[in-house]
Amino acid sequence: MTGPKTAQTTGAQTTGARTAEAPAASARPARTRPGGARPGGARPGGARRTVLTGARVVLPDGVAEDGRVTVEGSRIAADVPGEAGTLDLAGHWVVPGFVDMHVHGGGGASFSAGSAEEALRAIATHRAHGTTTMVASTVTGGLDELARQAAVLSELVEQGDLAGIHFEGPFIARSRCGAHDPGLLRDPDPADVRALVEAARGAARMVTLAPELPGGLESVRLLADSGVIAAVGHTDASYEAVLEAIGAGATVATHLFNAMPALLHRAPGPVAALLEDERVTVELINDGVHLHPAVLELAFARAGAGRVALVTDAMGAAGMGDGLYPLGPLKVRVTDGVARLVEGGSIAGSTLTLDEALRRAVTVDGLRIEDAVRALALNPARLLGVADRVGSIEPGKDADLVVLDDGYRVAGVMRRGEWLVPPALPDTAGAAGVVRGGATG
């Protein structure tokens, strides 16, 4: 793969800048200016509008240099003449808000704690790093305990704080349990799978299971018929067994390469089956611990940028320092940012945030920024069924945006038109005020 580069794309042009019909932006410290608008860009009888200018904007079809993104209320709007405040983001990138479909916690909090307060703390931690949409992942527990956790998390889904729930376990292989309590694992009896999905009250988005276990294929079919993603992971299944699971409706590889047999020349196993089938999206944990850069490059080359979802698989230590942390009923020690079980030493999730995954993808792995952004925004959004609202910078979608500096570090985070992290610019207060004042949702 080649190193970082940008691709100039075609689209509607206004004074040399690509417009929000193919929304855009480019990159320098920013200023606010009235741009011929009322204060804050107020429009008579309508939501306030703000135009982000001068940055490089990552769009679904490439990168727009010196572009414009128009925010009207809580949404991205077409770039049409009218009153608007202006925020100069020269020297920066603007990318869509990140979508994490596999995250267990952060900020010292866990989604498995059964506490809305803890869940909101984890959500806030990842939002500060650019993840504006996320699915809460649980770890293996008893069915009753998982149902209690689902009741709490489903409320946050209803409120719009989460995009759904991912049950990672207990229907996984003991031989590949990783950081899951082996004493709580069970075969995927379809009745148990159905009960767990129903406990989530419509909020279940994904269930990871080992399809080779008794009831595995039937459970895959049940999930697919119920509109819930069936993911293959923590498995010892053969190549043939995984192909059968894909045929039954499995569409995701849970953290490909990890917690499954290695790819061998006479026993290709799950990795080959999941990489080769066009119906499957493969999760990759790009933290420099779970995967070697050459392996990540291999996965992108074989699956293509449209079938990869960069995820964190982050546990409660994400955004925190080294120390001891809970992971469900197990204890984890984080040393130099690497999480391992206290007993046994297995890798126990990550301390990754998606901004770091993006930064590594571009600066270490040599991916084009548009491919990396697609893998942590549009691809998971499509898989989760929310790409009509999030995952790319297009008119009509939620104004979920991340501003990055020239080192791909987060300089600002907007969610639904509101600055969660105001841009770190010379006139920060003014910048935040212009856009915040223009948001209605």
C-alpha positions in Angstrom: 0.0 0.0 0.0 1.1 3.6 -0.6 1.6 6.2 2.0 -0.9 9.0 3.0 -2.2 10.9 0.1 -5.3 12.8 -0.9 -7.5 12.4 -4.0 -9.0 15.5 -5.6 -12.5 14.7 -6.6 -15.0 16.4 -8.8 -18.2 18.2 -7.8 -20.0 21.5 -7.6 -17.5 24.3 -7.3 -17.9 27.7 -5.8 -15.0 30.2 -5.8 -12.6 27.2 -6.1 -14.0 25.3 -3.1 -16.1 22.2 -3.3 -19.5 22.7 -1.8 -21.8 20.7 0.5 -23.6 19.1 -2.4 -20.4 17.2 -2.2 -19.7 18.8 1.2 -16.1 19.9 1.9 -13.4 21.6 4.0 -9.4 21.9 4.1 -6.8 23.0 6.8 -4.6 26.4 9.8 -5.7 27.9 13.0 -9.3 29.1 12.6 -11.2 32.3 13.0 -14.8 33.2 13.0 -16.2 35.9 10.9 -19.7 37.1 10.2 -19.7 36.3 6.5 -22.4 38.8 5.8 -24.8 37.1 8.2 -26.7 38.2 11.2 -24.8 37.4 14.5 -24.3 33.7 14.7 -25.7 33.2 11.2 -29.3 33.4 12.3 -31.9 33.0 9.5 -35.3 34.6 9.7 -37.8 31.9 10.7 -35.3 29.1 10.5 -32.3 27.4 12.1 -29.0 29.1 12.3 -26.4 28.2 9.7 -22.7 28.0 10.0 -20.2 27.3 7.2 -16.9 25.6 8.0 -14.4 26.7 5.4 -10.8 26.2 4.4 -10.2 22.7 5.6 -9.6 19.4 3.7 -12.9 17.5 3.9 -13.0 13.7 3.6 -16.0 12.8 1.5 -17.4 9.4 0.5 -15.6 9.7 -2.9 -12.3 11.4 -1.9 -10.9 14.5 -0.3 -12.0 18.0 -1.2 -9.3 20.6 -0.8 -10.2 24.1 0.6 -13.8 23.0 0.9 -17.0 24.1 2.7 -19.3 22.2 5.0 -22.6 24.0 5.9 -24.3 23.1 9.2 -27.9 24.2 9.7 -29.4 23.3 13.0 -28.5 19.7 13.8 -27.8 18.7 10.2 -25.5 19.1 7.3 -27.1 21.3 4.7 -26.5 22.0 1.0 -24.3 25.0 0.4 -26.7 27.6 -0.9 -26.6 31.4 -0.7 -28.0 32.8 2.6 -27.1 34.2 5.9 -24.5 32.2 7.8 -21.7 32.5 10.3 -18.3 31.3 9.1 -15.6 29.3 10.8 -12.2 29.2 9.1 -10.5 25.8 9.6 -7.5 26.3 7.3 -4.7 23.9 8.3 -7.2 21.2 9.5 -9.1 18.2 8.3 -12.9 17.7 8.6 -14.0 14.1 8.7 -17.3 12.4 9.6 -17.9 11.5 13.3 -16.5 8.0 14.0 -18.8 5.0 14.4 -17.6 2.2 16.8 -19.5 -1.0 16.5 -17.4 -2.8 19.2 -16.6 -1.0 22.4 -16.9 -2.2 26.0 -16.2 1.0 27.9 -13.8 3.9 28.6 -13.0 6.6 31.1 -12.8 4.0 33.9 -16.4 2.9 33.2 -17.8 -0.3 31.6 -21.0 -0.9 29.7 -21.2 -4.2 31.6 -21.6 -2.5 34.9 -25.4 -2.3 34.6 -25.2 1.5 35.4 -26.5 4.3 33.2 -24.1 6.7 34.9 -21.1 4.5 34.1 -22.3 4.0 30.5 -22.7 7.7 30.0 -19.1 8.2 31.3 -17.8 5.7 28.8 -19.8 7.4 26.0 -18.5 10.8 26.9 -14.9 9.5 26.9 -15.2 8.2 23.4 -17.1 11.2 22.1 -14.2 13.4 23.2 -12.0 11.3 20.8 -14.4 11.7 17.9 -16.7 8.7 18.2 -20.1 10.2 17.9 -22.0 6.9 17.3 -21.3 3.7 19.2 -22.7 0.3 20.0 -22.3 -0.9 23.6 -20.6 -4.3 23.8 -21.1 -6.5 26.8 -18.8 -9.3 28.0 -19.9 -12.8 29.0 -22.1 -13.1 32.0 -25.1 -15.1 33.2 -28.2 -14.7 31.1 -30.1 -13.0 33.9 -27.2 -10.6 34.5 -26.9 -9.8 30.7 -30.7 -9.1 30.6 -30.3 -6.6 33.5 -27.5 -4.9 31.6 -29.5 -4.8 28.5 -32.4 -3.2 30.3 -30.2 -0.3 31.3 -28.4 0.0 27.9 -31.7 -0.2 25.9 -32.9 3.0 27.7 -29.8 4.8 26.4 -30.5 3.5 22.9 -34.0 4.9 23.1 -32.6 8.2 24.2 -30.2 8.3 21.3 -27.0 8.0 23.4 -26.2 4.6 21.9 -26.8 3.0 18.5 -27.5 -0.5 20.0 -26.1 -3.4 22.0 -23.6 -6.0 21.0 -23.6 -9.2 23.1 -20.1 -10.6 22.8 -20.6 -13.9 24.6 -21.6 -16.1 26.3 -22.1 -18.2 23.1 -18.4 -18.6 22.3 -15.8 -21.4 22.3 -14.0 -22.1 25.6 -10.8 -22.8 23.7 -10.9 -19.2 22.3 -12.6 -17.4 25.2 -9.8 -14.8 25.6 -10.9 -12.3 28.3 -14.3 -14.0 28.9 -15.0 -16.0 32.0 -14.9 -19.7 30.8 -17.2 -20.7 33.7 -20.0 -18.6 32.2 -19.9 -19.7 28.6 -22.7 -21.8 27.1 -23.7 -23.3 23.8 -25.9 -21.0 21.6 -29.2 -22.7 22.3 -31.6 -20.8 20.0 -34.1 -20.3 22.9 -31.4 -18.6 25.0 -30.3 -16.5 22.1 -33.9 -15.4 21.5 -34.4 -14.6 25.1 -31.3 -12.4 25.3 -32.3 -10.5 22.1 -35.8 -10.0 23.5 -34.4 -8.7 26.8 -32.8 -5.9 24.8 -36.3 -4.6 23.7 -35.3 -4.0 20.1 -31.9 -2.6 21.0 -29.8 -5.7 20.1 -27.7 -5.0 17.0 -25.2 -7.8 17.1 -24.5 -11.1 18.8 -21.0 -12.8 18.5 -21.0 -16.6 18.6 -19.0 -19.6 17.7 -21.0 -21.3 14.9 -19.4 -24.7 15.4 -21.1 -25.1 18.8 -24.4 -27.0 19.2 -27.2 -24.7 18.1 -24.8 -22.4 16.3 -26.1 -22.5 12.8 -29.7 -22.4 14.0 -28.9 -19.4 16.1 -27.3 -17.6 13.2 -30.5 -18.1 11.2 -32.6 -16.9 14.1 -30.5 -13.7 14.4 -30.6 -13.0 10.7 -34.3 -13.5 10.5 -34.7 -11.2 13.5 -32.7 -8.4 11.9 -29.8 -8.8 14.4 -26.3 -9.1 13.0 -24.8 -12.6 13.5 -21.0 -12.2 14.0 -18.5 -15.1 14.0 -15.9 -14.8 16.7 -14.1 -16.4 19.6 -14.3 -19.6 17.5 -12.4 -22.7 16.6 -14.6 -23.4 13.6 -13.1 -24.8 10.4 -13.1 -23.0 7.1 -16.0 -25.1 5.9 -18.0 -24.5 9.1 -17.6 -20.7 8.8 -18.7 -20.8 5.1 -21.8 -22.6 6.3 -22.4 -19.9 8.9 -22.1 -17.2 6.3 -24.6 -19.1 4.2 -26.9 -19.1 7.1 -26.7 -15.3 7.5 -23.5 -14.4 9.4 -22.2 -11.1 8.1 -19.4 -9.9 10.5 -16.1 -11.2 11.7 -15.5 -10.2 15.3 -12.0 -8.8 15.6 -10.6 -10.8 12.7 -7.4 -12.8 13.4 -7.9 -12.5 17.2 -9.5 -15.3 19.3 -9.6 -17.7 16.3 -7.2 -20.2 14.6 -4.4 -18.7 12.6 -4.4 -18.9 8.8 -2.5 -22.1 7.8 -1.7 -23.4 4.3 -3.5 -26.7 4.9 -6.1 -25.4 7.4 -7.3 -21.9 6.2 -9.8 -21.8 9.1 -12.1 -18.8 9.8 -9.7 -16.2 8.6 -9.8 -17.2 5.0 -13.5 -17.9 4.9 -14.3 -14.5 6.4 -11.9 -12.5 4.3 -13.0 -14.1 1.0 -16.7 -13.7 1.2 -18.1 -10.4 -0.1 -21.0 -10.6 2.3 -18.8 -10.3 5.4 -17.5 -7.1 7.1 -14.3 -7.8 9.1 -13.5 -5.9 12.3 -9.9 -5.0 12.9 -8.3 -3.6 16.1 -5.6 -1.2 14.9 -3.8 -0.6 18.2 -0.4 -2.0 17.3 -0.9 -4.8 19.8 -3.6 -7.0 18.4 -2.4 -6.9 14.8 1.0 -6.3 13.0 0.7 -3.6 10.4 1.5 -6.1 7.6 -1.5 -8.2 8.7 -3.8 -5.1 8.7 -2.5 -4.3 5.2 -3.2 -7.9 4.1 -6.8 -7.6 5.4 -7.4 -4.4 3.6 -5.9 -5.7 0.4 -8.0 -8.9 0.4 -11.3 -7.5 1.7 -11.1 -4.1 0.2 -11.7 -0.8 2.0 -15.5 -1.3 1.7 -15.5 -4.4 3.9 -13.4 -3.3 6.8 -14.6 -1.8 10.1 -11.9 -0.4 12.4 -13.1 -0.9 16.0 -11.6 -0.3 19.4 -12.8 -3.3 21.4 -11.9 -0.9 24.2 -12.4 -1.7 27.9 -12.8 0.7 30.8 -9.2 1.8 30.7 -9.6 3.6 27.4 -8.8 7.3 27.9 -7.2 6.4 31.3 -3.8 5.5 32.7 -2.2 2.2 33.7 -3.7 0.3 36.6 -6.2 -2.3 37.6 -9.7 -2.3 35.9 -12.7 -4.7 35.9 -13.8 -6.4 32.8 -17.1 -8.0 33.6 -16.3 -10.4 36.5 -12.6 -10.5 35.6 -9.7 -8.2 36.6 -7.4 -6.6 34.1 -4.1 -4.9 34.5 -3.0 -2.2 32.1 0.7 -1.7 31.7 2.1 0.7 29.1 -1.4 0.9 27.6 -1.8 -2.8 27.0 -4.6 -4.6 28.9 -4.1 -8.1 30.1 -6.0 -10.4 32.4 -4.5 -10.5 35.9 -4.9 -14.3 35.8 -3.5 -15.9 32.8 -2.2 -12.8 31.0 -4.4 -13.0 28.0 -4.9 -9.7 26.1 -8.1 -8.2 27.5 -9.6 -5.9 24.9 -7.7 -2.6 24.2 -7.3 0.9 25.5 -7.7 2.2 22.0 -9.8 5.2 20.8 -10.8 5.6 17.2 -8.8 8.7 16.7 -5.7 6.8 17.5 -6.8 4.0 15.1 -7.2 6.5 12.4 -3.8 8.1 13.1 -2.1 4.7 13.0 -3.9 3.7 9.8 -2.5 6.8 8.0 0.9 7.3 9.6 2.0 3.8 10.4 0.0 1.5 8.1 0.1 3.7 5.0 -3.6 3.8 4.3 -5.1 6.7 2.3 -7.1 8.8 4.8 -10.3 8.4 2.8 -10.0 4.6 3.2 -9.2 4.8 6.9 -12.1 7.2 7.5 -14.5 4.9 5.5 -13.5 2.0 7.7 -14.3 3.8 10.9 -17.4 5.7 9.8 -19.4 4.8 6.7 -18.7 1.0 6.7 -19.9 0.4 10.3 -22.8 2.9 9.8 -24.0 0.9 6.8 -23.7 -2.4 8.6 -25.7 -1.0 11.6 -28.4 0.4 9.3 -27.8 4.1 10.3 -25.9 5.3 7.2 -28.9 7.4 6.3 -28.0 9.6 9.3 -24.3 9.2 10.0 -21.1 7.9 8.6 -20.3 10.5 5.9 -20.4 14.2 5.2 -23.5 14.6 3.0 -26.5 17.0 3.0 -29.3 15.8 5.2 -27.2 13.8 7.5 -26.6 14.6 11.2 -23.9 17.2 11.6 -21.5 14.7 13.3 -18.1 16.1 12.5 -14.5 15.7 13.7 -11.9 18.4 13.2 -8.3 17.0 13.0 -5.0 19.0 13.0 -2.3 18.2 10.5 -1.0 15.4 12.8 -4.5 13.8 12.7 -5.1 14.7 16.3 -8.6 15.7 17.4 -9.0 19.5 17.5 -12.8 19.6 17.7 -15.9 17.3 17.8 -19.4 18.2 16.8 -22.4 16.0 17.4 -25.8 16.9 15.9 -24.6 20.5 15.3 -23.3 21.0 18.8 -19.6 21.3 19.7 -18.8 18.6 22.3 -15.1 19.6 21.9 -14.9 23.2 20.6 -12.2 23.6 18.0 -8.9 24.4 19.6 -8.5 27.6 17.6 -7.3 31.2 18.5 -10.9 32.4 19.0 -12.3 29.2 20.5 -15.1 30.8 22.4 -16.3 32.7 19.3 -16.1 29.6 17.2 -18.1 27.5 19.6 -20.6 30.2 20.0 -21.3 30.6 16.2 -22.0 26.9 15.7 -23.6 26.2 19.0 -25.9 29.1 18.5 -26.9 27.7 15.0 -27.9 24.3 16.3 -31.4 23.4 17.1 -31.2 19.6 17.7 
